[in-house]
Amino acid sequence: MAVGVAASYEVSVPFRAGEDGYASFRIPAVVRAADGALLAFCEGRVGSQEDHGDIDIVLRRSTDGGRTWGPLQVVAEHGDDTAGNPAPVVLDGGRVLLVHVRNAAEATEQLIRLGQVAPPDGRRVWVLHSDDHGRSWSSPREITASVKKPGWRWYATTPGHALQVRQGPYAGRVVIPANHSAPPSGSDTGAEGKYDGSHSLLSDDDGATWRIGYTDSRPNGYINANETTAAELPGGRLYFNCRNDSTAPGTRADAHSADGGATLERPFRPQAGLTGPVVQGSVLHLADPDVLLFSGPADPGFRALMTVRASRDGGVTWRPVHTVDGLPAAYSDLVRVDDATVGLLYETGDFHAYTTITFRRIPVEELS
């Protein structure tokens, strides 16, 4: 099928700004539960579309491949404060883990990066789980001490789905891509982008205990590794792709890991083959056919033109395979719906990217 827009694609809207008591919905993540249900997560922002304030993690389930969605569920809340950055993963046994972050409502990213937010109001990391495919959830448990280094200021999980390694010597390991900001040196304030870094959260016991895996944090201003996503390649090698706002070519960077996310084969390097604005993106590997996908806006200067691109060489080179439309678009996440379909959950709207979080069913044959 030719690259381009087609009227026959099935589209639904699980989240629309102004509905269900939320002014805005942002930061989508989607996984397929063991019973086949799709679980669409995002942040429900009560008062505005701002990144701080009263924010809950909300969920809708679909039992028909994303064509229709059940009622909204509040999965994680922090009173009138912030619970956000959902990073879900479905384990081999069917349990759904949800790692996320929390902070005080008034603790903006700028204040946190400047070191002006004292514990416990800064970014903290929590995990909860569901054993009935997303219908009900456990109480949350804090894991900050295990996965956040002393001195790190800003902190965010993914956004988007995480993964459990399925192949190779590290099969069973849970890997949560994440990012942080390091403390500054000299006369810097800490708000400078060069202090951005990427890291991973690892668990070898299905989320019971956690530790930090690789850390890539180099304050030289060339690679500012930020929001990070990951996919498993054949044999268990991992591919990491991150948002980058720096002097490096392009706006994305990538890296590989041969040991289940514990270390990187080499540090993040520019990936100028993925043209687009500074924004989050998602990656997903399809085993059959063997192809690595990336979703994100393709307009180089604006958050617009949501596009899926494909790589046949593990993320070295990329080509566009599906363009949604020319509308504003921002964050996204990819999921394998069934043998014939990939789902794209993404922020979009006619006049700005944050009117809806929309779900689009895309034929696998088009993407491969």
SERO-4910 file (N, C-alpha, C, O; in steps of 0.05 Angstrom, whole numbers):
BEGIN
 pado doro    nc1    nc2    nc3   cac1   cac2   cac3    cc1    cc2    cc3    oc1    oc2    oc3
  Met    A     17    -24      0      0      0      0     18     25      0     37     26     15
  Ala    A     11     45    -15     27     69    -18     27     85      8      7     85     22
  Val    A     49     99     13     50    117     36     30    139     31     28    150      9
  Gly    A     14    146     52     -5    169     49    -29    165     65    -31    146     81
  Val    A    -48    183     62    -72    183     78    -93    167     63    -97    170     39
  Ala    A   -108    151     78   -130    135     66   -154    137     84   -152    136    108
  Ala    A   -178    140     72   -202    145     87   -212    120    101   -229    121    118
  Ser    A   -201     96     94   -211     71    105   -200     64    132   -209     44    144
  Tyr    A   -180     78    142   -169     71    168   -189     75    190   -204     94    190
  Glu    A   -189     55    209   -208     57    231   -196     75    253   -173     70    262
  Val    A   -211     94    262   -201    114    281   -222    117    303   -246    117    298
  Ser    A   -212    120    328   -229    125    351   -216    145    368   -192    151    365
  Val    A   -231    157    387   -221    178    404   -226    171    433   -248    177    444
  Pro    A   -208    157    446   -212    150    475   -211    174    494   -223    172    515
  Phe    A   -197    195    487   -195    218    505   -199    244    490   -186    248    469
  Arg    A   -216    261    501   -221    287    488   -221    309    510   -234    306    531
  Ala    A   -206    330    506   -203    352    525   -230    362    533   -248    366    517
  Gly    A   -233    366    559   -258    378    570   -278    357    579   -299    364    589
  Glu    A   -273    331    574   -292    310    582   -283    296    608   -260    297    615
  Asp    A   -302    284    621   -297    267    645   -284    283    668   -270    271    684
  Gly    A   -288    309    669   -277    325    691   -249    334    687   -236    344    706
  Tyr    A   -237    330    663   -210    338    658   -208    359    636   -221    356    615
  Ala    A   -193    380    642   -190    401    621   -173    391    598   -177    401    575
  Ser    A   -155    372    603   -137    364    581   -128    335    587   -126    326    610
  Phe    A   -122    321    566   -110    294    568    -84    295    552    -83    304    529
  Arg    A    -62    285    564    -36    285    551    -20    260    558    -28    245    576
  Ile    A      2    256    544     22    235    550     10    207    547      7    193    567
  Pro    A      4    198    522     -8    172    518     12    149    521     36    152    516
  Ala    A      1    126    529     16    101    530     -5     79    526    -27     80    536
  Val    A      3     58    511    -16     36    505     -2      9    505     20      7    494
  Val    A    -15    -11    516     -5    -38    515    -28    -57    510    -52    -50    513
  Arg    A    -22    -81    501    -42   -102    497    -40   -122    520    -19   -135    524
  Ala    A    -62   -125    535    -62   -143    558    -62   -172    549    -67   -177    525
  Ala    A    -57   -190    567    -56   -218    560    -83   -229    550    -83   -249    536
  Asp    A   -105   -217    558   -131   -226    548   -139   -213    522   -161   -217    512
  Gly    A   -121   -197    510   -126   -184    485   -136   -156    486   -138   -142    466
  Ala    A   -144   -147    510   -154   -120    513   -132   -100    509   -109   -104    517
  Leu    A   -138    -77    497   -120    -55    495   -124    -36    519   -147    -30    526
  Leu    A   -102    -28    531   -103    -10    554    -90     16    546    -66     18    542
  Ala    A   -106     37    543    -97     64    536    -95     81    560   -115     88    573
  Phe    A    -71     89    567    -65    106    591    -59    134    581    -50    138    559
  Cys    A    -63    154    599    -53    180    594    -55    196    620    -64    186    641
  Glu    A    -46    221    620    -49    239    642    -76    254    639    -81    266    618
  Gly    A    -93    253    659   -117    270    660   -110    295    676   -106    293    700
  Arg    A   -110    317    663   -101    342    675   -126    359    682   -141    367    665
  Val    A   -130    363    708   -156    373    718   -160    402    710   -181    409    699
  Gly    A   -141    420    715   -145    448    712   -137    461    686   -148    481    678
  Ser    A   -118    448    671   -108    460    647    -92    439    632    -91    416    640
  Gln    A    -79    446    610    -62    427    597    -33    430    606    -15    418    593
  Glu    A    -28    446    627      0    449    637     11    423    648     -4    405    655
  Asp    A     38    422    649     51    398    658     52    394    688     61    374    698
  His    A     42    414    703     41    412    732     12    418    741     -4    427    726
  Gly    A      7    412    767    -20    416    778    -32    390    787    -19    371    793
  Asp    A    -59    390    787    -74    367    795    -76    348    771    -92    354    752
  Ile    A    -61    327    771    -59    309    748    -61    280    758    -48    272    776
  Asp    A    -79    265    745    -82    236    750    -74    219    726    -73    229    704
  Ile    A    -67    194    731    -64    175    709    -90    161    705   -101    148    723
  Val    A   -100    163    681   -126    151    675   -123    130    653   -103    128    639
  Leu    A   -144    113    650   -143     90    632   -170     85    619   -191     89    632
  Arg    A   -170     77    594   -194     65    582   -185     39    569   -163     36    559
  Arg    A   -203     19    571   -198     -8    560   -215    -12    535   -237     -1    533
  Ser    A   -204    -26    516   -218    -33    492   -217    -63    488   -195    -75    490
  Thr    A   -240    -76    483   -241   -105    479   -246   -112    450   -250   -135    443
  Asp    A   -245    -92    432   -250    -97    404   -228    -84    386   -233    -75    364
  Gly    A   -203    -85    397   -181    -76    381   -178    -46    377   -166    -37    358
  Gly    A   -190    -31    395   -188     -2    394   -210     12    378   -208     36    373
  Arg    A   -230     -3    370   -253     10    356   -271     25    375   -281     47    368
  Thr    A   -275     14    398   -291     28    419   -276     25    446   -259      8    449
  Trp    A   -284     42    465   -270     43    491   -290     43    514   -311     55    512
  Gly    A   -282     30    536   -298     29    560   -296     55    575   -283     74    567
  Pro    A   -309     56    599   -309     80    615   -282     87    626   -265     70    629
  Leu    A   -278    112    632   -253    122    642   -248    112    671   -266    113    687
  Gln    A   -224    102    676   -216     94    703   -193    112    712   -175    118    697
  Val    A   -193    119    738   -170    133    750   -153    111    762   -161     98    781
  Val    A   -129    108    751   -111     86    759    -92     95    781    -87     80    800
  Ala    A    -82    120    780    -63    131    799    -69    160    803    -71    175    784
  Glu    A    -72    168    828    -75    197    835    -59    203    859    -51    186    874
  His    A    -53    229    862    -36    238    884    -50    262    898    -39    284    901
  Gly    A    -75    257    906    -91    279    917    -95    301    897   -103    296    874
  Asp    A    -89    326    905    -90    348    886    -63    353    873    -60    374    859
  Asp    A    -44    335    876    -18    338    865    -16    322    839    -36    314    827
  Thr    A      9    317    830     14    305    804     21    276    805     39    269    821
  Ala    A      7    259    790     16    232    784     17    230    753     -4    234    740
  Gly    A     40    224    742     41    225    713     63    207    701     74    190    715
  Asn    A     67    211    675     87    195    659     82    165    662     99    150    671
  Pro    A     58    156    654     53    127    656     71    111    638     75    117    614
  Ala    A     83     90    649    101     71    635     91     43    640    101     29    658
  Pro    A     71     33    624     60      6    629     76    -15    614     88    -10    594
  Val    A     75    -40    625     87    -63    612     71    -87    620     64    -90    644
  Val    A     66   -105    601     52   -130    607     72   -152    610     88   -157    592
  Leu    A     72   -166    633     92   -187    638     83   -214    626     60   -217    618
  Asp    A    102   -232    626     97   -258    614     73   -272    627     58   -286    613
  Gly    A     70   -269    653     48   -282    667     22   -268    665      2   -278    676
  Gly    A     21   -245    652     -4   -230    649     -7   -206    667    -24   -189    661
  Arg    A      9   -204    688      8   -180    705     15   -156    689     34   -156    673
  Val    A      1   -134    694      8   -108    681     21    -90    703      9    -84    723
  Leu    A     46    -83    698     59    -64    715     56    -35    705     55    -31    680
  Leu    A     53    -16    723     52     12    715     71     27    733     66     32    756
  Val    A     93     36    721    113     53    735    106     82    728     99     87    705
  His    A    108    100    747    101    128    741    115    146    762    128    136    780
  Val    A    112    172    759    125    191    777    104    208    790     81    211    781
  Arg    A    112    220    813     94    238    828    110    262    838    134    260    843
  Asn    A     96    284    841    108    308    853     86    327    863     63    323    856
  Ala    A     94    347    877     75    367    887     64    383    863     77    387    843
  Ala    A     39    392    865     25    406    843     40    431    835     41    437    811
  Glu    A     52    445    853     65    470    847     94    466    838    107    486    832
  Ala    A    104    442    838    132    436    831    134    434    801    131    412    790
  Thr    A    140    456    788    143    456    759    170    444    751    188    441    768
  Glu    A    172    436    726    198    425    717    220    446    721    242    438    728
  Gln    A    215    471    715    235    492    718    245    494    746    269    495    751
  Leu    A    227    494    766    235    497    794    251    472    803    270    475    818
  Ile    A    242    449    793    256    424    801    285    424    789    304    417    803
  Arg    A    287    432    764    313    433    751    332    453    764    356    450    765
  Leu    A    320    474    775    336    495    788    344    487    817    359    501    830
  Gly    A    333    464    826    339    455    853    324    470    875    332    471    898
  Gln    A    301    482    867    286    498    886    261    484    898    244    496    910
  Val    A    260    457    894    239    441    905    251    421    924    268    405    916
  Ala    A    243    422    949    255    404    970    239    378    971    215    378    967
  Pro    A    253    356    978    238    331    983    218    336   1006    223    351   1024
  Pro    A    195    323   1005    187    302    986    170    313    962    156    298    949
  Asp    A    172    340    957    155    352    936    166    347    908    152    352    889
  Gly    A    191    339    905    203    334    879    194    308    866    175    296    876
  Arg    A    207    301    845    199    277    830    205    251    845    228    247    853
  Arg    A    185    234    848    188    209    862    175    187    844    157    193    828
  Val    A    185    163    847    178    141    828    162    120    843    169    111    865
  Trp    A    141    111    830    122     92    842    115     70    822    118     73    798
  Val    A    106     47    833     97     25    816     72     13    828     69     11    852
  Leu    A     53      4    811     30    -11    819     24    -31    797     37    -31    776
  His    A      5    -50    802      1    -71    783    -28    -79    782    -44    -73    800
  Ser    A    -35    -93    760    -62   -104    757    -59   -134    749    -43   -141    732
  Asp    A    -74   -151    762    -74   -179    756   -100   -188    742   -105   -212    739
  Asp    A   -116   -169    734   -140   -175    719   -142   -159    693   -164   -150    686
  His    A   -119   -155    680   -118   -143    654   -128   -114    654   -140   -105    634
  Gly    A   -122    -99    675   -128    -71    676   -155    -64    688   -162    -40    689
  Arg    A   -170    -83    698   -196    -77    709   -194    -64    737   -209    -46    744
  Ser    A   -175    -74    753   -170    -63    779   -140    -62    785   -125    -76    771
  Trp    A   -132    -47    804   -104    -41    809    -97    -43    838   -113    -37    856
  Ser    A    -72    -50    844    -61    -51    871    -56    -24    882    -58     -4    867
  Ser    A    -50    -22    907    -41      3    919    -13      9    908      3    -10    903
  Pro    A     -6     34    904     21     41    894     42     37    915     37     39    939
  Arg    A     67     32    905     90     27    923    113     45    913    119     45    889
  Glu    A    126     59    931    147     77    922    173     62    919    180     45    935
  Ile    A    188     68    897    214     56    892    236     76    887    257     69    876
  Thr    A    231    101    894    250    123    888    278    117    897    297    122    882
  Ala    A    282    107    921    308    102    932    325     83    916    349     84    916
  Ser    A    312     65    901    326     45    885    333     55    857    351     44    844
  Val    A    318     75    847    321     82    818    327    111    813    328    119    790
  Lys    A    332    127    833    339    155    829    364    162    845    364    159    870
  Lys    A    385    170    831    410    177    844    408    202    860    393    221    852
  Pro    A    422    204    883    422    229    898    433    251    880    453    248    867
  Gly    A    420    273    881    429    296    865    413    299    839    410    322    830
  Trp    A    402    278    828    385    281    805    361    298    812    350    296    833
  Arg    A    354    316    794    332    335    799    307    327    784    289    314    795
  Trp    A    305    335    758    282    326    743    284    296    738    306    285    738
  Tyr    A    261    284    734    260    255    730    234    248    717    213    257    724
  Ala    A    235    231    696    211    223    682    214    195    671    235    188    660
  Thr    A    194    178    674    193    152    661    182    154    633    163    169    628
  Thr    A    194    140    614    189    139    585    184    168    574    204    182    575
  Pro    A    161    178    564    133    167    565    129    146    544    145    143    525
  Gly    A    106    130    547     99    109    529    103     82    543    109     81    567
  His    A     99     60    528    101     34    540    130     27    546    148     37    533
  Ala    A    134      9    566    160     -2    572    161    -30    560    144    -38    544
  Leu    A    181    -47    569    182    -74    557    193    -94    577    206    -87    597
  Gln    A    187   -119    571    200   -142    585    215   -157    563    204   -165    543
  Val    A    241   -162    568    258   -176    549    247   -204    545    242   -218    565
  Arg    A    243   -213    520    232   -239    514    252   -260    505    247   -284    506
  Gln    A    276   -251    496    295   -269    483    323   -266    496    328   -246    509
  Gly    A    340   -286    493    368   -284    500    372   -288    530    354   -296    545
  Pro    A    397   -282    539    404   -288    567    391   -270    588    391   -277    612
  Tyr    A    378   -248    579    365   -230    598    335   -232    596    321   -214    605
  Ala    A    325   -253    584    296   -257    582    283   -256    609    292   -268    628
  Gly    A    261   -241    610    246   -237    635    252   -211    649    236   -202    666
  Arg    A    273   -198    641    280   -172    653    260   -150    644    254   -148    621
  Val    A    251   -134    663    234   -111    658    252    -87    654    269    -82    671
  Val    A    248    -72    633    264    -49    626    246    -25    623    229    -25    605
  Ile    A    250     -4    639    235     21    637    254     43    629    271     51    645
  Pro    A    252     53    604    268     76    596    260    101    613    237    104    619
  Ala    A    279    118    619    273    141    635    294    163    629    313    159    615
  Asn    A    289    187    640    307    209    637    309    225    663    291    223    680
  His    A    329    241    665    334    257    689    350    282    682    359    285    660
  Ser    A    352    300    702    372    321    699    391    320    722    384    315    745
  Ala    A    417    325    716    438    323    735    442    350    748    434    371    737
  Pro    A    455    351    771    461    377    784    482    392    768    499    380    755
  Pro    A    481    419    768    499    435    752    526    438    764    531    431    787
  Ser    A    544    449    748    571    456    758    577    485    751    563    497    735
  Gly    A    596    496    765    604    523    760    582    543    765    568    541    786
  Ser    A    578    561    747    557    582    750    531    574    737    512    591    737
  Asp    A    529    550    727    504    542    715    482    539    736    487    536    760
  Thr    A    457    540    727    434    539    745    422    511    747    408    505    767
  Gly    A    427    494    728    414    468    727    391    466    707    382    445    700
  Ala    A    382    490    698    360    490    678    371    486    650    355    482    631
  Glu    A    397    487    646    409    484    619    404    455    609    406    436    624
  Gly    A    397    454    583    392    428    571    415    408    572    410    384    571
  Lys    A    439    418    574    462    400    574    463    381    598    478    362    597
  Tyr    A    447    387    618    447    369    642    426    347    639    422    331    658
  Asp    A    412    346    617    393    323    612    409    297    609    431    297    598
  Gly    A    397    276    617    409    250    614    388    228    612    365    232    621
  Ser    A    396    205    601    378    182    598    388    160    616    412    157    621
  His    A    370    143    626    378    119    641    355     99    639    334    104    628
  Ser    A    360     75    650    340     55    650    335     45    679    353     45    696
  Leu    A    310     36    684    303     22    708    301     -8    701    288    -15    681
  Leu    A    313    -25    718    313    -54    712    302    -69    736    306    -63    759
  Ser    A    287    -91    729    278   -110    749    280   -138    738    270   -143    716
  Asp    A    292   -156    753    294   -184    745    276   -202    761    278   -226    760
  Asp    A    257   -190    776    238   -206    791    209   -196    788    194   -194    807
  Asp    A    202   -189    763    175   -180    756    166   -156    772    142   -153    778
  Gly    A    185   -138    778    177   -113    791    178   -112    821    171    -92    833
  Ala    A    187   -134    833    189   -134    863    212   -116    872    208   -101    892
  Thr    A    235   -118    859    258   -100    866    268    -87    840    264    -97    818
  Trp    A    281    -64    844    289    -48    821    317    -37    825    327    -35    848
  Arg    A    330    -31    803    357    -18    804    360     -1    779    345     -3    760
  Ile    A    380     16    779    387     32    756    405     16    737    424      4    746
  Gly    A    399     17    711    416      4    691    435     24    680    450     37    695
  Tyr    A    436     26    653    455     45    641    448     74    649    425     80    656
  Thr    A    467     91    649    463    120    652    480    134    631    504    129    629
  Asp    A    467    151    615    481    167    595    476    196    601    455    207    595
  Ser    A    495    209    613    492    237    622    519    251    617    538    248    633
  Arg    A    520    267    596    545    280    588    539    310    584    529    317    563
  Pro    A    546    327    603    539    355    601    556    371    582    568    391    590
  Asn    A    558    362    557    574    376    537    557    392    517    567    406    500
  Gly    A    530    389    520    512    404    503    509    393    475    495    404    459
  Tyr    A    522    370    469    520    358    442    497    339    440    481    340    421
  Ile    A    495    321    460    471    303    462    458    309    489    470    305    510
  Asn    A    433    319    488    418    323    513    396    302    514    373    307    507
  Ala    A    404    278    522    385    255    522    362    261    540    366    266    564
  Asn    A    338    260    529    314    267    545    294    244    543    302    221    547
  Glu    A    269    249    538    248    228    538    257    204    521    263    208    497
  Thr    A    257    180    532    269    157    519    249    134    516    232    130    534
  Thr    A    251    120    494    234     97    488    252     74    480    275     78    472
  Ala    A    242     49    481    258     26    476    243      4    462    218      2    465
  Ala    A    257    -13    447    246    -37    435    266    -59    435    290    -54    436
  Glu    A    256    -84    435    273   -107    434    276   -117    406    257   -121    392
  Leu    A    301   -120    397    307   -130    370    311   -160    371    313   -171    393
  Pro    A    313   -174    349    316   -203    349    341   -211    365    362   -199    362
  Gly    A    338   -232    381    360   -242    397    362   -229    425    379   -238    441
  Gly    A    346   -208    430    346   -195    456    362   -169    458    363   -157    479
  Arg    A    375   -161    436    388   -135    436    367   -113    438    346   -115    426
  Leu    A    373    -92    453    354    -71    457    362    -46    442    386    -39    439
  Tyr    A    342    -32    432    345     -7    417    332     16    433    309     13    441
  Phe    A    347     37    439    337     60    454    338     85    435    357     89    421
  Asn    A    316    100    436    314    124    420    304    147    438    285    143    453
  Cys    A    317    170    437    309    192    455    305    219    441    316    223    419
  Arg    A    290    235    453    287    263    446    313    278    451    326    272    472
  Asn    A    321    296    434    346    310    437    343    339    428    334    344    406
  Asp    A    350    357    445    349    385    439    377    397    444    383    404    467
  Ser    A    394    398    424    422    404    428    434    414    402    420    420    383
  Thr    A    461    416    402    475    425    378    480    401    359    490    406    337
  Ala    A    473    377    367    476    354    349    458    356    325    437    368    327
  Pro    A    465    343    303    447    343    280    420    330    287    419    309    300
  Gly    A    398    342    278    372    331    282    362    335    311    374    350    326
  Thr    A    340    322    317    327    326    343    324    299    358    310    298    378
  Arg    A    337    278    347    335    252    361    363    239    363    381    246    347
  Ala    A    366    221    382    390    206    385    383    177    392    361    172    401
  Asp    A    401    158    387    395    130    393    420    115    402    442    124    399
  Ala    A    415     91    413    436     74    424    426     46    426    402     41    423
  His    A    444     26    430    437     -2    433    449    -13    458    468     -3    469
  Ser    A    436    -34    468    447    -48    491    447    -78    486    427    -89    476
  Ala    A    469    -92    492    471   -120    488    468   -136    514    469   -160    514
  Asp    A    464   -122    536    461   -136    562    436   -128    577    436   -124    601
  Gly    A    414   -126    562    388   -122    575    384    -94    587    369    -92    607
  Gly    A    398    -74    577    394    -47    587    412    -40    610    410    -18    621
  Ala    A    431    -58    618    449    -52    640    470    -31    632    478    -14    647
  Thr    A    480    -34    607    499    -15    596    492    -10    567    476    -25    555
  Leu    A    503     11    555    500     16    526    525      7    512    547      9    522
  Glu    A    521     -3    487    544    -11    471    562     13    466    587     11    466
  Arg    A    550     36    461    564     62    461    544     83    467    520     78    464
  Pro    A    552    107    476    533    127    484    515    136    462    520    130    438
  Phe    A    493    149    469    474    159    449    489    176    429    506    192    436
  Arg    A    481    173    404    492    188    382    469    200    365    447    190    367
  Pro    A    474    221    349    452    233    334    439    214    315    453    197    303
  Gln    A    413    216    312    398    201    292    383    221    274    359    226    278
  Ala    A    397    233    255    385    253    238    367    241    217    354    256    202
  Gly    A    365    215    215    347    202    196    318    204    204    300    199    188
  Leu    A    313    212    229    285    216    239    280    246    241    284    257    262
  Thr    A    272    258    219    266    286    218    241    293    234    221    278    231
  Gly    A    242    314    250    218    322    265    225    343    285    249    351    288
  Pro    A    205    353    299    210    374    319    221    361    345    223    336    346
  Val    A    227    377    365    235    366    391    210    357    405    192    373    412
  Val    A    207    330    408    183    319    419    188    290    426    208    278    417
  Gln    A    171    278    442    173    250    448    166    233    424    153    242    406
  Gly    A    176    208    423    169    190    402    167    162    413    173    157    437
  Ser    A    157    143    397    154    115    406    167     96    386    167    101    362
  Val    A    178     74    397    188     53    379    175     26    386    168     22    409
  Leu    A    172      9    366    160    -17    370    173    -36    349    173    -30    325
  His    A    182    -59    358    192    -79    339    171   -100    333    159   -111    352
  Leu    A    167   -106    308    149   -127    300    166   -152    293    184   -150    276
  Ala    A    160   -174    305    176   -198    300    169   -211    273    186   -222    260
  Asp    A    144   -208    266    135   -220    240    116   -200    227     92   -199    235
  Pro    A    125   -184    208    151   -184    196    172   -171    213    165   -156    232
  Asp    A    198   -176    208    220   -165    224    224   -136    215    238   -130    196
  Val    A    212   -117    231    215    -89    224    213    -73    250    197    -80    267
  Leu    A    229    -52    253    228    -33    275    213     -8    266    219      3    246
  Leu    A    193      0    283    177     23    276    183     46    295    190     42    318
  Phe    A    179     70    285    181     95    301    157    113    294    151    116    271
  Ser    A    144    124    314    122    143    309    129    170    321    141    171    343
  Gly    A    122    191    307    127    218    316    121    238    294    119    230    271
  Pro    A    117    263    301    112    284    281    136    285    262    159    282    271
  Ala    A    131    291    236    153    292    217    159    320    206    179    323    192
  Asp    A    142    339    213    149    367    205    173    375    221    173    373    246
  Pro    A    194    386    208    219    392    222    216    415    242    233    418    260
  Gly    A    196    433    238    195    456    255    171    458    273    170    475    291
  Phe    A    151    441    270    127    442    285    118    415    294    125    394    282
  Arg    A    103    413    316     91    388    324     66    383    307     44    390    313
  Ala    A     71    370    284     51    365    264     61    343    245     84    335    246
  Leu    A     42    332    229     48    312    209     56    285    222     78    275    218
  Met    A     38    273    238     44    248    251     50    227    230     35    223    211
  Thr    A     73    213    234     83    194    214     95    170    228    108    172    248
  Val    A     91    147    216    105    122    225    127    117    205    123    117    181
  Arg    A    151    112    215    174    106    199    184     78    206    180     68    228
  Ala    A    198     65    187    207     38    191    237     35    186    248     49    170
  Ser    A    249     16    201    277      9    197    280    -21    194    268    -37    209
  Arg    A    296    -29    175    301    -58    171    329    -65    181    337    -88    178
  Asp    A    344    -46    192    371    -52    201    375    -44    230    397    -35    238
  Gly    A    355    -48    247    358    -44    276    360    -15    284    371     -9    305
  Gly    A    350      4    268    349     32    275    372     48    263    375     72    270
  Val    A    388     37    245    409     52    232    398     71    211    405     95    211
  Thr    A    380     61    194    368     78    174    338     76    175    327     55    185
  Trp    A    323     96    166    294     98    169    281    108    143    294    123    127
  Arg    A    256    100    139    240    110    117    211    113    125    202     97    142
  Pro    A    196    133    115    168    135    123    151    113    110    155    107     86
  Val    A    132    102    125    115     82    114     85     88    118     68     77    104
  His    A     79    107    136     51    114    139     49    143    150     60    149    171
  Thr    A     36    161    135     31    188    144      2    190    151    -16    184    134
  Val    A     -4    199    175    -31    201    184    -46    224    170    -65    219    156
  Asp    A    -36    248    174    -47    272    161    -29    295    167     -8    292    179
  Gly    A    -36    319    158    -19    343    162    -27    359    187    -17    381    190
  Leu    A    -43    348    204    -53    363    227    -32    366    249    -12    351    249
  Pro    A    -36    384    268    -19    385    292    -19    357    306    -40    344    307
  Ala    A      3    349    316      6    324    330     31    325    347     50    339    341
  Ala    A     31    310    369     53    311    388     61    283    397     72    268    382
  Tyr    A     56    277    423     65    252    434     49    228    423     26    232    414
  Ser    A     61    204    423     48    181    412     59    155    425     79    155    439
  Asp    A     45    133    420     54    107    428     43     86    409     21     89    398
  Leu    A     59     65    404     53     43    386     47     17    401     59     12    421
  Val    A     29      1    390     22    -25    402     15    -45    379      3    -37    359
  Arg    A     23    -70    383     14    -91    364    -13   -100    373    -16   -112    395
  Val    A    -33    -95    357    -61   -102    364    -66   -131    359    -77   -145    376
  Asp    A    -59   -141    335    -62   -169    327    -43   -174    304    -27   -157    297
  Asp    A    -44   -198    292    -25   -205    271    -26   -186    248     -6   -182    234
  Ala    A    -50   -174    243    -53   -158    219    -53   -128    224    -54   -112    205
  Thr    A    -51   -119    250    -56    -91    257    -37    -81    277    -30    -94    297
  Val    A    -27    -56    273    -13    -41    293    -31    -17    301    -44     -5    284
  Gly    A    -31    -10    327    -46     13    336    -28     36    342     -6     33    352
  Leu    A    -37     60    336    -23     85    341    -41    102    359    -62    111    351
  Leu    A    -32    108    383    -46    125    402    -31    151    403     -7    152    410
  Tyr    A    -44    174    395    -28    198    392    -45    223    397    -69    223    395
  Glu    A    -30    244    405    -43    270    410    -47    285    384    -28    287    368
  Thr    A    -71    297    380    -76    311    355   -100    329    358   -116    326    377
  Gly    A   -104    347    339   -127    364    337   -125    382    313   -104    384    301
  Asp    A   -147    395    306   -148    412    283   -131    437    286   -117    446    268
  Phe    A   -132    449    311   -119    475    315    -95    473    334    -78    491    333
  His    A    -93    453    350    -69    447    365    -68    417    372    -89    404    369
  Ala    A    -46    408    381    -42    379    383    -55    367    407    -55    342    410
  Tyr    A    -67    383    425    -76    373    451   -106    372    454   -116    373    477
  Thr    A   -121    372    432   -150    370    433   -159    342    440   -178    338    456
  Thr    A   -146    322    428   -154    294    432   -130    277    435   -107    284    428
  Ile    A   -134    253    447   -116    231    443   -131    210    427   -151    199    436
  Thr    A   -122    206    402   -136    190    382   -122    163    378    -98    161    381
  Phe    A   -138    143    372   -127    116    366   -132    109    337   -154    112    327
  Arg    A   -111     99    323   -113     93    295   -103     65    290    -81     57    298
  Arg    A   -119     49    276   -112     21    268    -98     22    241   -110     33    222
  Ile    A    -74     11    239    -58     12    215    -52    -17    206    -42    -32    223
  Pro    A    -57    -24    181    -50    -51    172    -20    -56    173     -4    -40    164
  Val    A    -12    -80    184     16    -87    185     28    -88    157     51    -80    154
  Glu    A     13    -97    138     25    -99    111     34    -72    100     52    -71     83
  Glu    A     21    -50    109     30    -24    100     56    -16    113     72     -2    101
  Leu    A     61    -25    138     84    -16    153    109    -33    147    131    -25    153
  Ser    A    105    -56    135    128    -74    130    138    -72    102    157    -86     95
***
